[in-house]
Amino acid sequence: MKITALAGGVGGGKLAQGLAKVLNPDELAIIVNTGDDFEYLGLNISPDVDTVCYTLAGVANDSTGWGFRDETFNAYERIRQLKGPDWFKLGDKDLATHIIRTLRLKEGETLTKITLELCGQWGVDHKILPMTDDPVRTLVDTVGEGLMPFQEYFVKNHFLPQVIGFYFEGSDLAHPTQEVLESIADSDAIIICPSNPFVSIDPILSLEGIKPLLKEKYVLAVSPIVGSKAIKGPLAKMFKELNIEPSVKAVIDHYGDLLDCLFIDNLDSEIVSNNHSSIILKASDIIIPDVESRIHLASGIVNFLKNII
């Protein structure tokens, strides 16, 4: 069985790690959101791509969800002392990634090729594919402050501004890479990781040709909502500000006819018996803070897919 996963950063990386533990490199590829990418201190930063790479490499900082474990911040502290931009905290090891990426992009290499090469350096055998090599930038439309780049909304402003919409600048001109298209086309199933639908998965879906390909596949998602709360991040807040009650139903409604199955948490298991939609609901433990729980969930998903496809 071949599976392609669609992922954002922290939540996507966790499930992707579990899937990578139970599937061989030729059975799994992970397509990662690049709408969060931005330039900072003259460097090309790819937050979601790096988080997924670091997580699969086993070097991610589990306490923060981003960056390297046992990181130092000497360069960052020196930048602060010199009154430079300091709202995006870069560790020393992480900084090296961005420097190498920026140099190679300037040399004409694609983000896809650079990512695969870096993964090779980190011992990651599964393919981690940026959704596109073209620039797409997620903009958050906010009350009072208008459009702002996602990282400014999320990190600089601590996701405090009220959200009224999202835009993916450049998505009308961008193209998914050939590697992305082939991965989806060759897959038996697609897994949408428990990433933020608005800012992690929708940028991928916004690219030309992605949705028609997905509609030909069996698509399984893992809910990023448990009860009425987001597993991580501002998703529940976003739902509320868009006048949508955060819930499993909201996730189902968001993905609509793309979805064939949704894994939900056991805390929401009563929804299964009251399900009147055509989408299959499966209750499981979907909060996955450690490698063991990630493997358990990934195994359950893969076994389910093997029995249904």
Summary of the structure (lengths in Angstrom):
residues: 309
radius of gyration: 18.6
end to end distance: 9.3
largest distance: 59.8
contacts: 1045
relative contact order: 0.15
helix: 43%
strand: 21%
